[in-house]
Amino acid sequence: MCTKAKTGGSGVRLAVLCFALTATSPDTGYANSTDSHVFTLYIRGFKAGMISTYTNKTSTHYATSGAMQPTAFLRKLRDVGYTGSVRGTYSGLNFKPSNYTGETKTGSRHSQVAMRFSRGKPIADSYLPEREKRDYDINPVDQNSTVDPLTAAYSIFTNSPVRSLCNRSVQMFDGRRRSRLTVASPRPGPDGLTCQGTYTRIAGFSPAAMQKRVNFPFTLVYDQLDDGTYQLISFSTTTTFGTARAERR
């Protein structure tokens, strides 16, 4: 879900976030309905990986797991990847996570995080590797009204009627950094409806990272299904390796 990021690991980090989604079925006691989203990732036209999510839902709860699995081609360029899982409650497109775990490789960083949320505030139970506190670090308990990266991605991946498609802003916290996904209202395009959005760094990033770039645009393309809802069919971004595009399988 994305469109221009030309700073080394930053472009790849945005791609991992956008493509942060072979998912296995979440181990949950509730499953009134399930849905899955599987995409093939291409960079410069070469197959670079697979992205997918698998979600179990009741009328009030959701459990999602997801992964970005790189091919040998992508691993030669940069060691990237993602696996994660989250549980929480929802109403419409308003998701409230309760427990999240994630492992992310961006090429310049390999991190593992376990978080829980209490009254909308994240509590980072662990973030590995550990390090000494830095001046730009932020306190997790101050990051109220945020969700984890997987919940943010799923809220955009999930099928929606046109009246609630895109046109939203989601605040995220990954255990150390706060950021925002903003998606504008859909517009007609050659392959369906197109939504332009921006990933924005807010706090918890190094001064060098903030100086290099704060905003990273992205593009989403949706197609209408027989039931009238719209489904994400592709998303793209530009990285230092060239254009990265994910297409629904």
ABEGO torsion letter per residue (X at the ends): XBABBABEAAAAAAAAAAABXXBBBBBBABBABBBBBBBBBBBGGBBAEBBBBBBBBBAABBBBBBBBBBBAAAAAABBBEBBBBBBEBBBEABBBBABBBBBBBAGABBBBBBBBBBGGBBBBABBOBBBBBBAABBBAAABBGBBBAAAAAAAAABBBBAAABEGBBBBBBAGABBBBBBBBBBBBBAAEBBBBBBBBBABGBBAAAAAABABBBBBBBBBBBAAGBBBBABBBBBBAAEBBBBBBX
